[in-house]
C-alpha cells in the first residue's frame, strides 16, 4: 500500500518497490501534498502492470483492501503475505492512527 506526495519521485519509488511486491494498492493520505490516487495508479500500472495495481481513493478503504488481498494470498498458500504501508511519514502516521496504535 503506497501514498506519495506530488513533489516526490513517485516513479522512482514505485520502481524500487516493484520487485518486492506481488500487488500494490495505491491511495492517498489526508495531506494536501498527496498525489491523487488515479494519477498514482496510472504510474503504478506502467511499472507493475495493470493486473497488479488496485486504486482506492481513501486510506481507510485502502488499508481494508490491502488486508483482504494479503489474507487471500495467505489462504492460497502465499509465503510472507502481509501489508506494508509506505510512501511518506504521513502514511505511516495515519495508518498507525487507523490501527489504534499509540506511543512510540
C-alpha positions in Angstrom: 0.0 0.0 0.0 1.5 3.3 -1.0 0.7 7.0 -1.0 3.2 9.5 -2.3 3.5 13.3 -2.2 3.2 15.1 -5.5 6.7 16.7 -5.1 8.4 13.3 -4.8 9.8 10.9 -7.4 6.8 8.7 -7.5 8.0 6.7 -10.5 11.4 6.1 -8.8 9.7 5.0 -5.6 7.4 2.6 -7.4 10.3 1.2 -9.4 12.1 0.3 -6.2 9.0 -1.3 -4.7 8.1 -3.3 -7.8 10.4 -6.3 -7.3 9.3 -6.7 -3.7 5.5 -6.8 -4.1 3.2 -9.1 -5.9 0.4 -6.5 -5.8 0.2 -2.8 -4.8 -2.7 -0.8 -3.5 -2.3 2.9 -4.3 -4.2 5.6 -2.3 -3.7 9.0 -0.7 -3.3 10.4 2.8 -5.2 13.4 4.1 -2.2 15.6 3.3 -2.9 18.3 0.6 0.5 17.3 -0.8 -0.7 13.7 -1.6 -0.8 12.7 -5.2 -4.3 11.8 -6.5 -4.8 8.1 -6.4 -5.9 7.9 -10.1 -2.7 9.6 -11.1 -0.5 7.4 -8.9 -2.4 4.4 -10.1 -1.5 5.2 -13.7 2.2 5.4 -12.8 2.0 2.2 -10.9 0.2 0.4 -13.8 3.1 1.4 -16.1 5.6 -0.1 -13.7 3.7 -3.1 -12.1 1.3 -3.9 -14.9 -2.5 -3.2 -14.6 -3.3 -6.6 -13.1 -1.1 -5.9 -10.1 -2.5 -2.5 -9.2 -5.6 -1.6 -7.2 -6.5 2.1 -6.8 -8.5 3.1 -3.7 -9.5 6.7 -3.1 -9.1 6.9 0.6 -6.7 5.4 3.1 -9.1 3.6 5.4 -10.6 1.7 2.5 -7.2 1.1 1.0 -6.0 -0.5 4.3 -9.0 -2.8 4.3 -8.4 -3.7 0.6 -4.7 -4.4 1.3 -5.6 -6.6 4.2 -8.1 -8.5 2.1 -5.5 -9.1 -0.6 -3.0 -10.3 1.9 -5.5 -12.7 3.5 -6.5 -14.1 0.1 -2.8 -14.7 -0.7 -2.2 -16.4 2.6 -5.2 -18.7 2.1 -3.8 -19.5 -1.3 -0.6 -20.6 0.3 1.4 -17.4 -0.4 4.6 -17.2 1.7 5.1 -13.9 3.5 1.6 -12.5 2.8 1.2 -9.2 4.7 0.6 -5.5 4.3 3.3 -2.8 4.0 2.3 0.8 4.2 4.9 3.1 2.7 5.5 6.3 0.8 5.6 9.0 3.4 5.8 9.6 7.1 2.3 10.9 6.9 1.2 7.5 5.6 2.8 5.7 8.5 1.2 8.1 11.0 -2.2 7.8 9.5 -2.1 4.0 9.3 -0.9 3.8 12.9 -3.9 6.0 13.9 -6.3 3.8 11.9 -5.0 0.7 13.6 -5.2 2.4 17.1 -1.5 2.3 17.7 -0.4 4.7 20.4 3.0 5.6 21.7 6.4 5.0 20.2 
